[in-house]
Amino acid sequence: MARRITIRSTTAAKARLLLEFAEQRAKQAADWVELHNALFGLGGKATELFTTESERTTFAQTKESKRIFALLDSLPPPAVKDFGELLATANGAISVRLPRSVHAALLAEARAEGVSLNQLCLSKLVAQLRAVI
């Protein structure tokens, strides 16, 4: 029982440190992506503080975690280059690495829908873009 209390107090202290860090970085961040990367990207502060899955799970349930995600939501989206400039550099092909289980699930869904994997993925991506735009 003492170990569980120690883990929770350590997580609580780390959560407070991360929230303080997030509040400071939010003042300087240009957008939510910049802050998110500073927190959760490679070498990010959360990655540094919460090194195990159980620590990250415990942190995700804290009030500090909720405040950090509210802070991320309050920041603007990243600025997007002119669409014409993006269109000029796009070649129409991307390569995405997936876990085998996700790949198999997509193949099964495409087969059930009677479409190619490419058509299925394209329709899913376009649906997400419409939701954002």
Short mmCIF file of the C-alpha atoms (twelve columns), coordinates in Angstrom:
data_MODEL
# 
_entry.id   MODEL 
# 
loop_
_atom_site.group_PDB 
_atom_site.id 
_atom_site.type_symbol 
_atom_site.label_atom_id 
_atom_site.label_alt_id 
_atom_site.label_comp_id 
_atom_site.label_asym_id 
_atom_site.label_seq_id 
_atom_site.Cartn_x 
_atom_site.Cartn_y 
_atom_site.Cartn_z 
_atom_site.pdbx_PDB_model_num 
ATOM 1   C CA . MET A 1   0.000   0.000  0.000   1 
ATOM 2   C CA . ALA A 2   2.858   2.399  0.790   1 
ATOM 3   C CA . ARG A 3   4.279   1.893  -2.704  1 
ATOM 4   C CA . ARG A 4   0.979   2.919  -4.317  1 
ATOM 5   C CA . ILE A 5   0.852   6.102  -2.223  1 
ATOM 6   C CA . THR A 6   4.486   6.901  -3.114  1 
ATOM 7   C CA . ILE A 7   3.815   6.379  -6.828  1 
ATOM 8   C CA . ARG A 8   0.726   8.609  -6.712  1 
ATOM 9   C CA . SER A 9   2.547   11.366 -4.771  1 
ATOM 10  C CA . THR A 10  5.482   11.193 -7.167  1 
ATOM 11  C CA . THR A 11  3.095   11.336 -10.121 1 
ATOM 12  C CA . ALA A 12  1.245   14.266 -8.549  1 
ATOM 13  C CA . ALA A 13  4.502   16.181 -8.064  1 
ATOM 14  C CA . LYS A 14  5.584   15.453 -11.636 1 
ATOM 15  C CA . ALA A 15  2.139   16.453 -12.910 1 
ATOM 16  C CA . ARG A 16  2.438   19.830 -11.151 1 
ATOM 17  C CA . LEU A 17  5.903   20.330 -12.669 1 
ATOM 18  C CA . LEU A 18  4.588   19.513 -16.123 1 
ATOM 19  C CA . LEU A 19  1.641   21.884 -15.750 1 
ATOM 20  C CA . GLU A 20  3.980   24.712 -14.691 1 
ATOM 21  C CA . PHE A 21  6.225   23.958 -17.665 1 
ATOM 22  C CA . ALA A 22  3.207   23.894 -20.009 1 
ATOM 23  C CA . GLU A 23  1.892   27.222 -18.725 1 
ATOM 24  C CA . GLN A 24  5.287   28.867 -19.256 1 
ATOM 25  C CA . ARG A 25  5.781   27.395 -22.741 1 
ATOM 26  C CA . ALA A 26  2.216   28.290 -23.760 1 
ATOM 27  C CA . LYS A 27  3.094   31.966 -23.358 1 
ATOM 28  C CA . GLN A 28  5.815   31.572 -26.013 1 
ATOM 29  C CA . ALA A 29  4.264   28.918 -28.290 1 
ATOM 30  C CA . ALA A 30  3.068   30.020 -31.710 1 
ATOM 31  C CA . ASP A 31  0.389   27.302 -31.823 1 
ATOM 32  C CA . TRP A 32  -0.846  24.144 -30.102 1 
ATOM 33  C CA . VAL A 33  1.463   21.896 -32.138 1 
ATOM 34  C CA . GLU A 34  4.554   23.665 -30.847 1 
ATOM 35  C CA . LEU A 35  3.409   23.248 -27.234 1 
ATOM 36  C CA . HIS A 36  2.324   19.649 -27.791 1 
ATOM 37  C CA . ASN A 37  5.748   18.774 -29.208 1 
ATOM 38  C CA . ALA A 38  7.491   20.485 -26.281 1 
ATOM 39  C CA . LEU A 39  5.423   18.363 -23.915 1 
ATOM 40  C CA . PHE A 40  4.861   15.024 -25.632 1 
ATOM 41  C CA . GLY A 41  7.288   14.881 -28.563 1 
ATOM 42  C CA . LEU A 42  10.675  13.180 -28.575 1 
ATOM 43  C CA . GLY A 43  12.637  14.701 -25.733 1 
ATOM 44  C CA . GLY A 44  9.481   16.454 -24.504 1 
ATOM 45  C CA . LYS A 45  8.994   17.294 -20.856 1 
ATOM 46  C CA . ALA A 46  6.203   14.728 -20.288 1 
ATOM 47  C CA . THR A 47  8.277   12.065 -21.998 1 
ATOM 48  C CA . GLU A 48  11.138  12.931 -19.670 1 
ATOM 49  C CA . LEU A 49  9.005   12.975 -16.495 1 
ATOM 50  C CA . PHE A 50  6.723   9.979  -17.122 1 
ATOM 51  C CA . THR A 51  8.939   7.196  -18.397 1 
ATOM 52  C CA . THR A 52  6.668   4.182  -17.864 1 
ATOM 53  C CA . GLU A 53  3.248   3.304  -19.216 1 
ATOM 54  C CA . SER A 54  1.788   3.103  -15.702 1 
ATOM 55  C CA . GLU A 55  3.093   6.595  -14.883 1 
ATOM 56  C CA . ARG A 56  1.589   7.985  -18.094 1 
ATOM 57  C CA . THR A 57  -1.735  6.267  -17.377 1 
ATOM 58  C CA . THR A 58  -1.832  7.661  -13.852 1 
ATOM 59  C CA . PHE A 59  -0.881  11.122 -15.116 1 
ATOM 60  C CA . ALA A 60  -3.656  11.054 -17.729 1 
ATOM 61  C CA . GLN A 61  -6.192  10.843 -14.890 1 
ATOM 62  C CA . THR A 62  -4.924  13.929 -13.031 1 
ATOM 63  C CA . LYS A 63  -6.488  17.377 -12.950 1 
ATOM 64  C CA . GLU A 64  -3.150  18.721 -14.218 1 
ATOM 65  C CA . SER A 65  -3.465  16.583 -17.336 1 
ATOM 66  C CA . LYS A 66  -6.944  17.959 -17.991 1 
ATOM 67  C CA . ARG A 67  -5.665  21.520 -17.529 1 
ATOM 68  C CA . ILE A 68  -2.772  20.891 -19.918 1 
ATOM 69  C CA . PHE A 69  -5.126  19.610 -22.619 1 
ATOM 70  C CA . ALA A 70  -7.436  22.580 -22.059 1 
ATOM 71  C CA . LEU A 71  -4.383  24.814 -22.479 1 
ATOM 72  C CA . LEU A 72  -3.512  23.049 -25.747 1 
ATOM 73  C CA . ASP A 73  -7.101  23.535 -26.933 1 
ATOM 74  C CA . SER A 74  -6.896  27.260 -26.174 1 
ATOM 75  C CA . LEU A 75  -3.942  27.806 -28.509 1 
ATOM 76  C CA . PRO A 76  -4.426  28.537 -32.218 1 
ATOM 77  C CA . PRO A 77  -3.920  25.901 -34.911 1 
ATOM 78  C CA . PRO A 78  -0.645  26.015 -36.839 1 
ATOM 79  C CA . ALA A 79  -0.428  28.473 -39.688 1 
ATOM 80  C CA . VAL A 80  -0.810  26.728 -43.039 1 
ATOM 81  C CA . LYS A 81  1.155   27.727 -46.106 1 
ATOM 82  C CA . ASP A 82  -0.750  29.005 -49.064 1 
ATOM 83  C CA . PHE A 83  -2.738  26.070 -50.476 1 
ATOM 84  C CA . GLY A 84  -1.458  26.758 -53.989 1 
ATOM 85  C CA . GLU A 85  2.117   26.409 -52.761 1 
ATOM 86  C CA . LEU A 86  1.252   23.123 -51.040 1 
ATOM 87  C CA . LEU A 87  -0.523  21.855 -54.154 1 
ATOM 88  C CA . ALA A 88  2.546   22.589 -56.262 1 
ATOM 89  C CA . THR A 89  4.747   20.434 -54.016 1 
ATOM 90  C CA . ALA A 90  2.289   17.537 -53.504 1 
ATOM 91  C CA . ASN A 91  2.973   14.511 -55.720 1 
ATOM 92  C CA . GLY A 92  -0.162  12.520 -54.825 1 
ATOM 93  C CA . ALA A 93  1.594   9.699  -52.998 1 
ATOM 94  C CA . ILE A 94  2.274   9.055  -49.333 1 
ATOM 95  C CA . SER A 95  3.661   6.074  -47.497 1 
ATOM 96  C CA . VAL A 96  2.350   5.226  -44.042 1 
ATOM 97  C CA . ARG A 97  3.726   2.569  -41.698 1 
ATOM 98  C CA . LEU A 98  0.981   0.760  -39.769 1 
ATOM 99  C CA . PRO A 99  0.900   -1.955 -37.162 1 
ATOM 100 C CA . ARG A 100 0.084   -5.256 -38.873 1 
ATOM 101 C CA . SER A 101 -3.189  -5.491 -36.941 1 
ATOM 102 C CA . VAL A 102 -4.370  -2.111 -38.276 1 
ATOM 103 C CA . HIS A 103 -3.331  -3.048 -41.814 1 
ATOM 104 C CA . ALA A 104 -5.258  -6.330 -41.557 1 
ATOM 105 C CA . ALA A 105 -8.335  -4.541 -40.190 1 
ATOM 106 C CA . LEU A 106 -8.244  -2.048 -43.072 1 
ATOM 107 C CA . LEU A 107 -7.878  -4.863 -45.598 1 
ATOM 108 C CA . ALA A 108 -10.862 -6.652 -44.065 1 
ATOM 109 C CA . GLU A 109 -12.980 -3.494 -44.140 1 
ATOM 110 C CA . ALA A 110 -12.011 -2.776 -47.763 1 
ATOM 111 C CA . ARG A 111 -12.896 -6.337 -48.743 1 
ATOM 112 C CA . ALA A 112 -16.255 -6.102 -46.929 1 
ATOM 113 C CA . GLU A 113 -17.006 -2.780 -48.686 1 
ATOM 114 C CA . GLY A 114 -15.933 -4.138 -52.063 1 
ATOM 115 C CA . VAL A 115 -13.333 -1.405 -52.609 1 
ATOM 116 C CA . SER A 116 -9.569  -1.284 -52.854 1 
ATOM 117 C CA . LEU A 117 -7.472  -0.490 -49.815 1 
ATOM 118 C CA . ASN A 118 -6.452  2.750  -51.525 1 
ATOM 119 C CA . GLN A 119 -10.097 3.768  -52.060 1 
ATOM 120 C CA . LEU A 120 -10.992 2.963  -48.452 1 
ATOM 121 C CA . CYS A 121 -8.072  4.939  -47.005 1 
ATOM 122 C CA . LEU A 122 -8.742  7.867  -49.330 1 
ATOM 123 C CA . SER A 123 -12.401 8.024  -48.291 1 
ATOM 124 C CA . LYS A 124 -11.428 7.917  -44.602 1 
ATOM 125 C CA . LEU A 125 -8.869  10.712 -45.055 1 
ATOM 126 C CA . VAL A 126 -11.266 12.896 -47.028 1 
ATOM 127 C CA . ALA A 127 -13.977 12.412 -44.397 1 
ATOM 128 C CA . GLN A 128 -11.549 13.597 -41.711 1 
ATOM 129 C CA . LEU A 129 -10.510 16.606 -43.789 1 
ATOM 130 C CA . ARG A 130 -14.144 17.594 -44.275 1 
ATOM 131 C CA . ALA A 131 -14.652 17.396 -40.519 1 
ATOM 132 C CA . VAL A 132 -11.743 19.797 -39.947 1 
ATOM 133 C CA . ILE A 133 -12.476 22.268 -42.762 1 
# 
